[in-house]
Amino acid sequence: MKKIILIISLILSITVFANAGEKSEKAGEVVGEAAKDTKEATILIIDATKKGAKKTGKFLKEVFEDTKESASDFKDGVKEGYKKED
């Protein structure tokens, strides 16, 4: 009787572990797909950031040039205003 119970317990354990193994494999596949999608999304974000950085750099350069011209004009205005007599 003990042998029969032991055999039945062993068969049930094997069945449970086999089912758990299949579920673990499916969960692993889902995680693998998610990792792949995350990698692809990260590559897209990096590319977009590089393009954005280039555009931002160009914009800042333009702003700096405009600021430089405005500062020069302001400086000239200050000189002229200082030289004027009341």
C-alpha positions as MATLAB code, in Angstrom:
seq = 'MKKIILIISLILSITVFANAGEKSEKAGEVVGEAAKDTKEATILIIDATKKGAKKTGKFLKEVFEDTKESASDFKDGVKEGYKKED';
ca = [
       0.000    0.000    0.000;
       2.821    2.383    0.894;
       4.434    1.697   -2.483;
       1.209    2.538   -4.311;
       0.842    5.829   -2.397;
       4.511    6.598   -3.078;
       4.098    5.911   -6.812;
       0.915    7.997   -7.029;
       2.604   10.843   -5.134;
       5.597   10.620   -7.460;
       3.377   10.715  -10.560;
       1.443   13.710   -9.208;
       4.685   15.512   -8.357;
       6.070   14.911  -11.852;
       2.823   16.192  -13.380;
       2.869   19.310  -11.224;
       6.542   20.014  -11.997;
       5.976   19.449  -15.725;
       3.054   21.886  -15.694;
       5.106   24.402  -13.717;
       7.958   23.975  -16.198;
       5.663   24.792  -19.126;
       4.351   27.882  -17.341;
       7.883   28.966  -16.490;
       8.909   28.548  -20.115;
       5.959   30.653  -21.285;
       6.767   33.308  -18.691;
      10.384   33.288  -19.892;
       9.234   33.802  -23.474;
       7.108   36.779  -22.433;
      10.016   38.304  -20.532;
      12.324   37.712  -23.511;
       9.904   39.432  -25.881;
       9.523   42.336  -23.474;
      13.304   42.702  -23.230;
      13.594   42.704  -27.019;
      10.852   45.344  -27.341;
      12.486   47.434  -24.619;
      15.819   47.291  -26.443;
      14.185   48.411  -29.699;
      12.370   51.235  -27.916;
      15.604   52.332  -26.258;
      17.363   52.474  -29.626;
      14.544   54.636  -31.016;
      14.718   56.970  -28.003;
      18.499   57.333  -28.344;
      18.214   58.121  -32.058;
      15.481   60.677  -31.426;
      17.537   62.228  -28.625;
      20.578   62.550  -30.908;
      18.485   64.285  -33.567;
      16.902   66.507  -30.930;
      20.307   67.390  -29.506;
      21.559   68.436  -32.943;
      18.503   70.613  -33.509;
      18.818   72.073  -30.018;
      22.494   72.802  -30.634;
      21.673   74.656  -33.850;
      18.916   76.606  -32.102;
      21.182   77.562  -29.197;
      23.865   78.675  -31.632;
      21.342   80.925  -33.391;
      20.125   82.308  -30.065;
      23.707   82.944  -28.958;
      24.487   84.797  -32.194;
      21.338   86.907  -31.810;
      22.196   87.578  -28.167;
      25.719   88.576  -29.119;
      24.379   91.064  -31.680;
      21.807   92.385  -29.222;
      24.457   92.776  -26.511;
      26.659   94.677  -28.929;
      23.755   96.940  -29.896;
      22.896   97.456  -26.225;
      26.509   98.334  -25.424;
      26.563  100.864  -28.275;
      23.286  102.326  -27.011;
      24.694  102.668  -23.501;
      27.766  104.488  -24.857;
      25.649  106.855  -26.915;
      23.287  107.497  -24.024;
      26.182  108.197  -21.683;
      27.784  110.628  -24.119;
      24.588  112.645  -24.587;
      24.341  115.731  -22.529;
      21.148  116.843  -20.939;
];
